[in-house]
């Protein structure tokens, strides 16, 4: 969890950097490159959270006999995440 929090803090810094770039009227392509990097970083955080959820919450639900519901919930979120 500490890795995820640290990564989110770095992303927060990147977002502030992009905001400053916009305020300074920097070259649009440079801004877009930074936005793409932020999107990729957020997607990777999402994958890390998903992996953690599968290893803990979903596996616990399967052991308790509630796996189907947990998997359906995860699949619904994954559909939204992949948009």
Secondary structure, DSSP 8 states (H G I E B T S, - for coil): -HHHHHHHHHHHHHHHHHHHHHHTT--HHHHHHHHHHHHHHHHHHHHHHHHHHIIIIIHHHHHTT-HHHHHHHHHHHHHHHT-
